[in-house]
Amino acid sequence: MAPLRILVADEAEARCYETAAIGAPLRLVDRTLDPQARLHDRDLKSDRPGRVFDHAAQMAGRRGSVARHSTGGESSPRKHAAGVFARHIVTRLEAAHRCGDFARLIVVAGPPFLGTLRAALPLSLRSLIVMEVPKDLVHEDEASLVAHLLAAAP
């Protein structure tokens, strides 16, 4: 049977385990930390978002009444940092796959970060995924992780 890699990740930490099959003993093969994940938005950027003024037709007697708002958009610095970390994880997975370290992949992450990981995964790695577990289990011990994998296995 082909080697199985299990990625357990959140926005701050990623652990990779190797095993022969779901339920078999796990061996930790890689651990990556992102120290920026614990920072606040205000610590990740230097200024406030830019400001823009709405252009409205001048109404008689109402000078200077123009709305203004920020141009921050929906992308927060934390989401950006999570995307960068997800791409870093994927780069390490691609390198391990090129070396022949695994042929099947299980991804375990909380739903928000799982979506970020999916967006970062290339087709070459997506085709290796045999199971996804949408739970944040990065702080669980190995026995608990195995129990969750067995419960989620088809």
N, C-alpha and C positions, 0 to 999 in steps of 0.2 A: 504494500500500500504506500502511496506517495506521502511524503512528510506533510504535516498539517501545521500551519502557523496560525496562532490566535492573537489578534490585535485587540487590546483592551485600552481604551483611551477616553480622555476628556480634554477640555481646553488647556489643561496645565500639565498633564502627564500622559505618557503612552508606554505601555509595557507589551512586549511581544513574547509569547511562549511558543515552544515547540512540543509537539506530542505526536504519537503514532495514530491515535484515534480519540474521538470524544469519549471521555471517561477514563482514559489512560493517564498516568502521572504527567504533570506538566514540568517543563524545564524553562526557566527564564533565560532568554537569549538576548534581549535588548531592552533598555529602559531609557526614555528620553523625557527631559523636563523642560518646561517653558516658564522661566521666571517672570516674564512679563504678564502671564495670565492672571496673576494675583493682584496686579496693579489696577487702580481706578482709571476711568476714562480721562480724568483730568491729569493723571500722571503720564499718560501715553501720548498726549499731544500738547502743544505749547500754547495755542490760542483758541479763542472762541471761533465758531464758524463765521464765515463772512455774512454781511448784511446786504440786503437789497431793498430797494424802495419800489413800490408799485406805481405805475404811471396811470393816472386817472385823469379824465377830462376835468378841467376846472369848472366848478359850479359857482354860480354867482353868489358872492357873499361868503364863500368857504375857502379861504386861502390857506394853503399849507396843510390841508387834511389829506395826507397820503399815508397809506399803511406801509409798514416795513416788517421784514421777517428774516430769519436766518436761512442760509442755504446749506445747512448741515446734511440734509438727506437722511436716508435710513441706515447708512453705513456708519456704525460707531467704531471708535478705535479698538474696542474689545473684539468686535466681530472681525475686523481686519486682522488683528493679532491671531485670532483663532484660525482664520484662513491661511495665514502664513505658517502657523504651526502644523496644520493639516497637510500642507504641501511638503513641509519638512519630513513628516512621518512617511508620506507617500514616497519621497525620494529614497528614504532608508529601506522601505519595503521593496522598491524596484531594484535597488542594489542587491539585496538579499536574494531576490528572485533570479536575477541574472547569474548569481553565483550558484544557483541550484539548491538553495537552502530549503525551499518549500515548493509544493505544487498545488496546494489547496489553502484557502484562507477563510477564517472566521473573523468577523468584525463585531466587536462589542463596544457600544458607546451610547450615551444618552441621546435621545432623539434630536435635539438641536445640533450637537456636534456630529452625529451620524450623517446628517444631511450635508454638513460642511465637508466631511470626509468623502462622501459619495461624489460631490462636485469636484474634488481634487483627484480622485482615482482615475487613471487612464483605463482604456478598454482592456489592455493587456492584464491588468490586475483585477478589474471587475469580473472578468470571465473566470477567475480562480475562486471567487467567493462561493462557498457552499452554504453559508448560513450567516444571517445578521441577527444580533440580539440588541434591540433598542432599549438598553438599560445602562445606567451609569454604575459600573461595577469596578472601576479602577482602584477603589480603596478596599475592595473585598480581598480576603485571603484566597489562596489557590483552591482549597477544598470547597469553599462557597462558590467560587467561579465554576468549578467542575459541576457542582450541583445545578447551577443555573443553566449551564450548557446542556446537561442531560435533560432538564425539564423543557428546554426550548427545541431540542432535536426532534426532527420529524419521525 
